[in-house]
């Protein structure tokens, strides 16, 4: 069973930045890509960004140019750098890896 530990969320003002981290246990990290999802209150969970095992990336249109996903295979960790945050980015963010979900970490964008 893979365990995922997320960190880095919190409260930020509009226009601000946050970096989320998702650390995976075990030795499978380099064998799979990882996704970041988010779920806003009253809405369905949506895919925000993904990074493949080879490092190629893809983003939801709503975050293109503002969010960057990256990974450090040596640390078994994937990052989501979020910049120019907007109130509509407010949500609980989840990482997803090899059939496993992280616990979710809240991000609130508010003045």
PyMOL commands that place a pseudoatom at each C-alpha (Angstrom):
pseudoatom trace, name=CA, resn=UNK, resi=1, chain=A, elem=C, hetatm=0, pos=[0.000, 0.000, 0.000]
pseudoatom trace, name=CA, resn=UNK, resi=2, chain=A, elem=C, hetatm=0, pos=[1.381, 3.352, -1.042]
pseudoatom trace, name=CA, resn=UNK, resi=3, chain=A, elem=C, hetatm=0, pos=[1.022, 6.198, 1.405]
pseudoatom trace, name=CA, resn=UNK, resi=4, chain=A, elem=C, hetatm=0, pos=[0.840, 9.767, 0.173]
pseudoatom trace, name=CA, resn=UNK, resi=5, chain=A, elem=C, hetatm=0, pos=[1.553, 12.721, 2.431]
pseudoatom trace, name=CA, resn=UNK, resi=6, chain=A, elem=C, hetatm=0, pos=[0.583, 16.165, 1.225]
pseudoatom trace, name=CA, resn=UNK, resi=7, chain=A, elem=C, hetatm=0, pos=[1.801, 19.469, 2.578]
pseudoatom trace, name=CA, resn=UNK, resi=8, chain=A, elem=C, hetatm=0, pos=[1.987, 23.146, 1.740]
pseudoatom trace, name=CA, resn=UNK, resi=9, chain=A, elem=C, hetatm=0, pos=[-1.614, 24.319, 1.656]
pseudoatom trace, name=CA, resn=UNK, resi=10, chain=A, elem=C, hetatm=0, pos=[-3.115, 27.209, 3.556]
pseudoatom trace, name=CA, resn=UNK, resi=11, chain=A, elem=C, hetatm=0, pos=[-4.568, 30.681, 3.216]
pseudoatom trace, name=CA, resn=UNK, resi=12, chain=A, elem=C, hetatm=0, pos=[-3.203, 33.083, 0.630]
pseudoatom trace, name=CA, resn=UNK, resi=13, chain=A, elem=C, hetatm=0, pos=[-4.339, 36.386, -0.817]
pseudoatom trace, name=CA, resn=UNK, resi=14, chain=A, elem=C, hetatm=0, pos=[-5.390, 36.689, -4.456]
pseudoatom trace, name=CA, resn=UNK, resi=15, chain=A, elem=C, hetatm=0, pos=[-2.323, 36.972, -6.637]
pseudoatom trace, name=CA, resn=UNK, resi=16, chain=A, elem=C, hetatm=0, pos=[-0.225, 35.054, -4.170]
pseudoatom trace, name=CA, resn=UNK, resi=17, chain=A, elem=C, hetatm=0, pos=[1.623, 31.762, -4.494]
pseudoatom trace, name=CA, resn=UNK, resi=18, chain=A, elem=C, hetatm=0, pos=[1.745, 28.409, -2.749]
pseudoatom trace, name=CA, resn=UNK, resi=19, chain=A, elem=C, hetatm=0, pos=[3.647, 25.202, -3.365]
pseudoatom trace, name=CA, resn=UNK, resi=20, chain=A, elem=C, hetatm=0, pos=[2.026, 21.884, -2.608]
pseudoatom trace, name=CA, resn=UNK, resi=21, chain=A, elem=C, hetatm=0, pos=[4.069, 18.742, -2.066]
pseudoatom trace, name=CA, resn=UNK, resi=22, chain=A, elem=C, hetatm=0, pos=[3.056, 15.102, -2.210]
pseudoatom trace, name=CA, resn=UNK, resi=23, chain=A, elem=C, hetatm=0, pos=[5.524, 12.543, -0.912]
pseudoatom trace, name=CA, resn=UNK, resi=24, chain=A, elem=C, hetatm=0, pos=[4.980, 8.874, -1.750]
pseudoatom trace, name=CA, resn=UNK, resi=25, chain=A, elem=C, hetatm=0, pos=[6.206, 5.935, 0.275]
pseudoatom trace, name=CA, resn=UNK, resi=26, chain=A, elem=C, hetatm=0, pos=[7.672, 2.808, -1.289]
pseudoatom trace, name=CA, resn=UNK, resi=27, chain=A, elem=C, hetatm=0, pos=[9.784, 2.082, -4.311]
pseudoatom trace, name=CA, resn=UNK, resi=28, chain=A, elem=C, hetatm=0, pos=[7.241, 2.494, -7.108]
pseudoatom trace, name=CA, resn=UNK, resi=29, chain=A, elem=C, hetatm=0, pos=[7.565, 6.235, -7.513]
pseudoatom trace, name=CA, resn=UNK, resi=30, chain=A, elem=C, hetatm=0, pos=[9.490, 6.248, -10.770]
pseudoatom trace, name=CA, resn=UNK, resi=31, chain=A, elem=C, hetatm=0, pos=[7.161, 3.671, -12.326]
pseudoatom trace, name=CA, resn=UNK, resi=32, chain=A, elem=C, hetatm=0, pos=[4.070, 5.865, -12.415]
pseudoatom trace, name=CA, resn=UNK, resi=33, chain=A, elem=C, hetatm=0, pos=[2.986, 9.384, -13.128]
pseudoatom trace, name=CA, resn=UNK, resi=34, chain=A, elem=C, hetatm=0, pos=[1.159, 11.476, -10.562]
pseudoatom trace, name=CA, resn=UNK, resi=35, chain=A, elem=C, hetatm=0, pos=[-1.888, 13.684, -10.740]
pseudoatom trace, name=CA, resn=UNK, resi=36, chain=A, elem=C, hetatm=0, pos=[-3.166, 16.614, -8.732]
pseudoatom trace, name=CA, resn=UNK, resi=37, chain=A, elem=C, hetatm=0, pos=[-6.924, 17.009, -8.386]
pseudoatom trace, name=CA, resn=UNK, resi=38, chain=A, elem=C, hetatm=0, pos=[-9.015, 19.527, -6.531]
pseudoatom trace, name=CA, resn=UNK, resi=39, chain=A, elem=C, hetatm=0, pos=[-12.528, 19.665, -5.202]
pseudoatom trace, name=CA, resn=UNK, resi=40, chain=A, elem=C, hetatm=0, pos=[-14.240, 22.930, -4.416]
pseudoatom trace, name=CA, resn=UNK, resi=41, chain=A, elem=C, hetatm=0, pos=[-17.259, 23.059, -2.090]
pseudoatom trace, name=CA, resn=UNK, resi=42, chain=A, elem=C, hetatm=0, pos=[-20.339, 21.777, -3.865]
pseudoatom trace, name=CA, resn=UNK, resi=43, chain=A, elem=C, hetatm=0, pos=[-18.404, 20.780, -6.983]
pseudoatom trace, name=CA, resn=UNK, resi=44, chain=A, elem=C, hetatm=0, pos=[-17.023, 17.587, -8.443]
pseudoatom trace, name=CA, resn=UNK, resi=45, chain=A, elem=C, hetatm=0, pos=[-13.399, 16.662, -8.099]
pseudoatom trace, name=CA, resn=UNK, resi=46, chain=A, elem=C, hetatm=0, pos=[-11.453, 17.823, -11.147]
pseudoatom trace, name=CA, resn=UNK, resi=47, chain=A, elem=C, hetatm=0, pos=[-8.047, 17.092, -12.590]
pseudoatom trace, name=CA, resn=UNK, resi=48, chain=A, elem=C, hetatm=0, pos=[-5.703, 20.046, -12.244]
pseudoatom trace, name=CA, resn=UNK, resi=49, chain=A, elem=C, hetatm=0, pos=[-2.354, 18.773, -13.512]
pseudoatom trace, name=CA, resn=UNK, resi=50, chain=A, elem=C, hetatm=0, pos=[-0.525, 15.574, -14.250]
pseudoatom trace, name=CA, resn=UNK, resi=51, chain=A, elem=C, hetatm=0, pos=[3.046, 14.523, -14.767]
pseudoatom trace, name=CA, resn=UNK, resi=52, chain=A, elem=C, hetatm=0, pos=[3.996, 11.285, -16.456]
pseudoatom trace, name=CA, resn=UNK, resi=53, chain=A, elem=C, hetatm=0, pos=[6.771, 8.944, -15.383]
pseudoatom trace, name=CA, resn=UNK, resi=54, chain=A, elem=C, hetatm=0, pos=[8.912, 10.487, -18.122]
pseudoatom trace, name=CA, resn=UNK, resi=55, chain=A, elem=C, hetatm=0, pos=[8.182, 14.003, -16.904]
pseudoatom trace, name=CA, resn=UNK, resi=56, chain=A, elem=C, hetatm=0, pos=[5.742, 15.228, -19.526]
pseudoatom trace, name=CA, resn=UNK, resi=57, chain=A, elem=C, hetatm=0, pos=[3.012, 17.434, -18.124]
pseudoatom trace, name=CA, resn=UNK, resi=58, chain=A, elem=C, hetatm=0, pos=[-0.520, 18.512, -18.834]
pseudoatom trace, name=CA, resn=UNK, resi=59, chain=A, elem=C, hetatm=0, pos=[-2.810, 21.051, -17.201]
pseudoatom trace, name=CA, resn=UNK, resi=60, chain=A, elem=C, hetatm=0, pos=[-6.429, 22.006, -16.938]
pseudoatom trace, name=CA, resn=UNK, resi=61, chain=A, elem=C, hetatm=0, pos=[-7.182, 25.079, -19.015]
pseudoatom trace, name=CA, resn=UNK, resi=62, chain=A, elem=C, hetatm=0, pos=[-8.156, 26.999, -15.887]
pseudoatom trace, name=CA, resn=UNK, resi=63, chain=A, elem=C, hetatm=0, pos=[-4.623, 26.773, -14.443]
pseudoatom trace, name=CA, resn=UNK, resi=64, chain=A, elem=C, hetatm=0, pos=[-2.417, 26.848, -17.545]
pseudoatom trace, name=CA, resn=UNK, resi=65, chain=A, elem=C, hetatm=0, pos=[0.293, 29.449, -17.236]
pseudoatom trace, name=CA, resn=UNK, resi=66, chain=A, elem=C, hetatm=0, pos=[-0.230, 29.755, -13.467]
pseudoatom trace, name=CA, resn=UNK, resi=67, chain=A, elem=C, hetatm=0, pos=[0.456, 26.268, -12.089]
pseudoatom trace, name=CA, resn=UNK, resi=68, chain=A, elem=C, hetatm=0, pos=[3.518, 24.114, -12.624]
pseudoatom trace, name=CA, resn=UNK, resi=69, chain=A, elem=C, hetatm=0, pos=[3.798, 20.443, -11.743]
pseudoatom trace, name=CA, resn=UNK, resi=70, chain=A, elem=C, hetatm=0, pos=[7.220, 18.891, -11.219]
pseudoatom trace, name=CA, resn=UNK, resi=71, chain=A, elem=C, hetatm=0, pos=[8.765, 15.889, -9.531]
pseudoatom trace, name=CA, resn=UNK, resi=72, chain=A, elem=C, hetatm=0, pos=[11.890, 14.836, -7.729]
pseudoatom trace, name=CA, resn=UNK, resi=73, chain=A, elem=C, hetatm=0, pos=[12.399, 11.105, -8.180]
pseudoatom trace, name=CA, resn=UNK, resi=74, chain=A, elem=C, hetatm=0, pos=[15.176, 11.049, -5.593]
pseudoatom trace, name=CA, resn=UNK, resi=75, chain=A, elem=C, hetatm=0, pos=[12.742, 12.339, -2.964]
pseudoatom trace, name=CA, resn=UNK, resi=76, chain=A, elem=C, hetatm=0, pos=[9.660, 10.439, -4.203]
pseudoatom trace, name=CA, resn=UNK, resi=77, chain=A, elem=C, hetatm=0, pos=[7.892, 13.775, -4.269]
pseudoatom trace, name=CA, resn=UNK, resi=78, chain=A, elem=C, hetatm=0, pos=[5.733, 15.698, -6.700]
pseudoatom trace, name=CA, resn=UNK, resi=79, chain=A, elem=C, hetatm=0, pos=[5.184, 19.415, -6.401]
pseudoatom trace, name=CA, resn=UNK, resi=80, chain=A, elem=C, hetatm=0, pos=[2.467, 21.765, -7.570]
pseudoatom trace, name=CA, resn=UNK, resi=81, chain=A, elem=C, hetatm=0, pos=[3.680, 25.343, -7.741]
pseudoatom trace, name=CA, resn=UNK, resi=82, chain=A, elem=C, hetatm=0, pos=[0.658, 27.627, -7.826]
pseudoatom trace, name=CA, resn=UNK, resi=83, chain=A, elem=C, hetatm=0, pos=[1.075, 31.278, -8.752]
pseudoatom trace, name=CA, resn=UNK, resi=84, chain=A, elem=C, hetatm=0, pos=[-1.268, 34.198, -9.379]
pseudoatom trace, name=CA, resn=UNK, resi=85, chain=A, elem=C, hetatm=0, pos=[-3.867, 32.415, -7.294]
pseudoatom trace, name=CA, resn=UNK, resi=86, chain=A, elem=C, hetatm=0, pos=[-7.507, 33.372, -7.686]
pseudoatom trace, name=CA, resn=UNK, resi=87, chain=A, elem=C, hetatm=0, pos=[-10.451, 32.916, -5.337]
pseudoatom trace, name=CA, resn=UNK, resi=88, chain=A, elem=C, hetatm=0, pos=[-11.799, 30.252, -7.686]
pseudoatom trace, name=CA, resn=UNK, resi=89, chain=A, elem=C, hetatm=0, pos=[-8.707, 28.160, -6.949]
pseudoatom trace, name=CA, resn=UNK, resi=90, chain=A, elem=C, hetatm=0, pos=[-10.048, 27.651, -3.438]
pseudoatom trace, name=CA, resn=UNK, resi=91, chain=A, elem=C, hetatm=0, pos=[-10.497, 23.910, -2.953]
pseudoatom trace, name=CA, resn=UNK, resi=92, chain=A, elem=C, hetatm=0, pos=[-9.160, 20.823, -1.267]
pseudoatom trace, name=CA, resn=UNK, resi=93, chain=A, elem=C, hetatm=0, pos=[-6.261, 19.546, -3.340]
pseudoatom trace, name=CA, resn=UNK, resi=94, chain=A, elem=C, hetatm=0, pos=[-5.506, 15.835, -3.644]
pseudoatom trace, name=CA, resn=UNK, resi=95, chain=A, elem=C, hetatm=0, pos=[-2.598, 13.978, -5.156]
pseudoatom trace, name=CA, resn=UNK, resi=96, chain=A, elem=C, hetatm=0, pos=[-3.285, 10.676, -6.889]
pseudoatom trace, name=CA, resn=UNK, resi=97, chain=A, elem=C, hetatm=0, pos=[-0.662, 8.017, -7.491]
pseudoatom trace, name=CA, resn=UNK, resi=98, chain=A, elem=C, hetatm=0, pos=[-0.862, 4.366, -8.529]
pseudoatom trace, name=CA, resn=UNK, resi=99, chain=A, elem=C, hetatm=0, pos=[-4.482, 3.994, -7.456]
pseudoatom trace, name=CA, resn=UNK, resi=100, chain=A, elem=C, hetatm=0, pos=[-4.009, 5.838, -4.177]
pseudoatom trace, name=CA, resn=UNK, resi=101, chain=A, elem=C, hetatm=0, pos=[-5.290, 9.205, -2.985]
pseudoatom trace, name=CA, resn=UNK, resi=102, chain=A, elem=C, hetatm=0, pos=[-3.640, 11.621, -0.618]
pseudoatom trace, name=CA, resn=UNK, resi=103, chain=A, elem=C, hetatm=0, pos=[-5.545, 12.863, 2.389]
pseudoatom trace, name=CA, resn=UNK, resi=104, chain=A, elem=C, hetatm=0, pos=[-6.335, 16.194, 0.791]
pseudoatom trace, name=CA, resn=UNK, resi=105, chain=A, elem=C, hetatm=0, pos=[-4.993, 19.598, 1.716]
pseudoatom trace, name=CA, resn=UNK, resi=106, chain=A, elem=C, hetatm=0, pos=[-7.059, 22.788, 1.778]
pseudoatom trace, name=CA, resn=UNK, resi=107, chain=A, elem=C, hetatm=0, pos=[-6.104, 25.860, -0.188]
pseudoatom trace, name=CA, resn=UNK, resi=108, chain=A, elem=C, hetatm=0, pos=[-8.032, 29.063, 0.443]
pseudoatom trace, name=CA, resn=UNK, resi=109, chain=A, elem=C, hetatm=0, pos=[-7.549, 32.140, -1.699]
pseudoatom trace, name=CA, resn=UNK, resi=110, chain=A, elem=C, hetatm=0, pos=[-9.130, 35.124, -0.042]
pseudoatom trace, name=CA, resn=UNK, resi=111, chain=A, elem=C, hetatm=0, pos=[-8.405, 38.694, 0.931]
for i in range(1, 111): cmd.bond("trace and resi %d" % i, "trace and resi %d" % (i + 1))
show_as sticks, trace
zoom trace
